[in-house]
Amino acid sequence: MSDDLPDLRASHGDRDRVVDALRVAAGDGRLDAEELDTRLERALGARTLGELAGLTADLGPAADAVLVLEQGGGKYVKEGPWRVPARIKLRAQHCRFTLDFTHAVITASVLRIDAEMVHSKLFIVSSPDIVIDADGLNRTYSKVKLHSKDAAAYPLLRIELIGTLVHAKVIEKRPRR
């Protein structure tokens, strides 16, 4: 959702993202059952992005506002209903990372991935309503293969990749049906 356009009409997807964020907050113990019910009712009836933003504002950026992933060798997979932070710092040497957004809880419209990868691979499992921008990557003997160039005009999530790849690959995959 865009914080700078509070009067913009909310879409079904905007409401769904807030409902998911509220359920995660309740699961974390930041909302009790009564407060969750009240906020869910307000989220489903919200007309603007400003109304929706007010429902999660006091939940603030959670402890996972920045996810740090550092690994030397091996494999790392993030999948299922994980909460997408605002930023991911990815440091990888000789490893394979998979970030699967198929069932992820997306609470913001932009995710910035700061990647420093050497002899590693990053697989991003996305959908047609996710756009990946790799223009901020410096590449040395590296490859970037993306499908999201033809994504929706108003994406659910925009992933901005920045950083350095050395003998590394970033590959976008679509989930199997």
C-alpha positions as CSV (number, residue, x, y, z in Angstrom):
1,M,0.0,0.0,0.0
2,S,1.2,3.5,-0.6
3,D,1.5,5.7,2.5
4,D,1.6,8.8,0.3
5,L,-1.9,8.3,-1.2
6,P,-4.2,7.7,1.8
7,D,-7.3,8.8,-0.1
8,L,-6.8,6.3,-2.9
9,R,-9.5,3.6,-3.1
10,A,-8.5,0.3,-1.6
11,S,-8.6,-2.9,-3.7
12,H,-9.6,-6.4,-2.6
13,G,-5.9,-7.2,-2.6
14,D,-5.1,-4.3,-0.3
15,R,-7.7,-5.5,2.1
16,D,-6.5,-9.1,1.9
17,R,-2.9,-8.0,2.7
18,V,-4.1,-6.1,5.8
19,V,-6.2,-9.0,6.9
20,D,-3.2,-11.3,6.6
21,A,-1.0,-8.8,8.6
22,L,-3.6,-8.6,11.3
23,R,-3.8,-12.4,11.6
24,V,0.0,-12.6,11.8
25,A,0.0,-10.0,14.5
26,A,-2.6,-11.9,16.5
27,G,-0.5,-15.1,16.1
28,D,2.5,-13.2,17.4
29,G,0.5,-12.1,20.5
30,R,0.3,-8.4,19.5
31,L,-3.5,-8.5,19.2
32,D,-6.0,-10.3,21.4
33,A,-9.0,-12.1,19.9
34,E,-11.5,-9.2,20.5
35,E,-9.1,-6.6,19.0
36,L,-8.5,-8.9,16.0
37,D,-12.2,-9.3,15.3
38,T,-12.8,-5.6,15.5
39,R,-9.9,-4.8,13.1
40,L,-10.8,-7.5,10.7
41,E,-14.3,-6.1,10.4
42,R,-13.0,-2.6,9.8
43,A,-10.4,-3.9,7.3
44,L,-13.1,-5.7,5.2
45,G,-15.2,-2.5,5.2
46,A,-12.4,-0.1,4.5
47,R,-12.7,2.1,1.4
48,T,-9.3,3.9,1.3
49,L,-5.7,3.0,1.8
50,G,-5.6,5.5,4.7
51,E,-8.2,3.5,6.5
52,L,-6.3,0.3,6.0
53,A,-3.0,1.8,7.1
54,G,-4.6,3.0,10.3
55,L,-5.4,-0.6,11.2
56,T,-1.8,-1.8,11.3
57,A,0.0,1.5,12.2
58,D,0.4,0.7,15.9
59,L,1.7,-2.7,15.1
60,G,4.7,-0.9,13.6
61,P,7.5,-2.5,11.7
62,A,7.8,-5.9,13.4
63,A,11.2,-7.2,14.5
64,D,11.5,-8.7,11.1
65,A,11.5,-5.3,9.3
66,V,14.9,-6.3,8.0
67,L,15.6,-10.0,7.5
68,V,19.4,-10.8,7.5
69,L,20.3,-14.0,5.6
70,E,24.0,-14.9,5.7
71,Q,25.2,-18.3,4.6
72,G,28.4,-19.9,3.4
73,G,27.5,-23.1,1.6
74,G,24.4,-25.2,1.7
75,K,20.8,-24.4,1.0
76,Y,18.2,-22.0,2.5
77,V,14.5,-22.0,1.7
78,K,11.9,-19.5,2.8
79,E,8.4,-20.7,1.9
80,G,4.9,-21.1,3.3
81,P,3.1,-18.2,5.1
82,W,6.1,-16.1,6.0
83,R,5.9,-12.4,6.6
84,V,7.7,-10.4,3.9
85,P,9.8,-7.7,5.5
86,A,10.6,-4.3,4.0
87,R,14.2,-5.3,3.4
88,I,16.3,-8.4,3.1
89,K,20.1,-8.3,3.5
90,L,21.4,-11.4,1.6
91,R,25.1,-12.4,2.0
92,A,25.9,-15.7,0.2
93,Q,28.9,-17.7,-0.7
94,H,28.6,-21.1,-2.4
95,C,25.0,-21.5,-1.5
96,R,21.5,-21.7,-3.0
97,F,18.7,-19.5,-1.7
98,T,15.0,-19.9,-2.5
99,L,12.5,-17.2,-1.6
100,D,9.0,-18.4,-2.3
101,F,6.3,-15.7,-2.3
102,T,3.5,-18.0,-3.3
103,H,1.9,-18.1,0.2
104,A,3.9,-15.2,1.8
105,V,2.1,-12.5,3.8
106,I,2.8,-9.2,1.9
107,T,2.2,-6.1,4.0
108,A,4.1,-3.5,1.9
109,S,4.2,-2.7,-1.8
110,V,8.1,-2.7,-2.0
111,L,10.7,-5.2,-0.9
112,R,14.4,-4.2,-1.2
113,I,16.9,-7.1,-1.4
114,D,20.5,-6.0,-0.8
115,A,22.5,-8.9,-2.2
116,E,26.2,-9.7,-2.0
117,M,26.5,-13.1,-3.7
118,V,29.6,-15.1,-4.7
119,H,29.3,-18.5,-6.5
120,S,25.6,-18.6,-5.4
121,K,22.1,-18.8,-6.7
122,L,18.9,-17.0,-5.7
123,F,15.6,-18.5,-6.9
124,I,12.6,-16.2,-6.5
125,V,9.3,-18.0,-6.8
126,S,6.8,-15.3,-7.8
127,S,3.5,-14.7,-9.5
128,P,2.4,-12.4,-12.4
129,D,1.4,-9.7,-9.9
130,I,5.0,-9.4,-8.6
131,V,7.5,-7.2,-10.4
132,I,11.3,-7.7,-10.0
133,D,13.7,-4.9,-10.8
134,A,17.3,-6.0,-11.1
135,D,18.7,-2.8,-12.5
136,G,20.5,-2.1,-9.2
137,L,22.7,-5.2,-9.4
138,N,26.4,-5.0,-10.4
139,R,27.2,-8.3,-12.2
140,T,30.5,-10.0,-12.8
141,Y,30.2,-13.3,-14.8
142,S,26.7,-13.5,-13.5
143,K,23.2,-14.1,-14.9
144,V,19.8,-12.7,-14.1
145,K,16.7,-14.4,-15.6
146,L,13.3,-12.7,-14.9
147,H,9.8,-13.3,-16.1
148,S,8.2,-10.3,-14.5
149,K,9.0,-7.8,-17.2
150,D,5.4,-8.2,-18.5
151,A,3.8,-8.0,-15.0
152,A,0.6,-6.1,-14.1
153,A,0.6,-2.3,-14.2
154,Y,-0.2,-2.1,-10.5
155,P,1.8,-5.0,-9.0
156,L,1.0,-6.6,-5.6
157,L,4.7,-6.4,-4.8
158,R,7.8,-4.7,-6.3
159,I,11.1,-6.4,-5.5
160,E,14.1,-4.2,-6.0
161,L,17.4,-6.1,-6.2
162,I,20.6,-4.1,-5.5
163,G,24.1,-5.2,-4.7
164,T,26.8,-7.3,-6.3
165,L,26.8,-10.7,-8.0
166,V,30.1,-12.5,-8.7
167,H,29.7,-15.8,-10.6
168,A,26.1,-15.9,-9.3
169,K,22.6,-16.3,-10.7
170,V,19.2,-14.8,-9.9
171,I,16.4,-16.8,-11.4
172,E,12.7,-16.0,-11.2
173,K,10.4,-19.1,-11.2
174,R,6.6,-19.4,-11.4
175,P,4.9,-21.8,-9.0
176,R,3.8,-25.1,-10.4
177,R,0.0,-25.5,-10.8
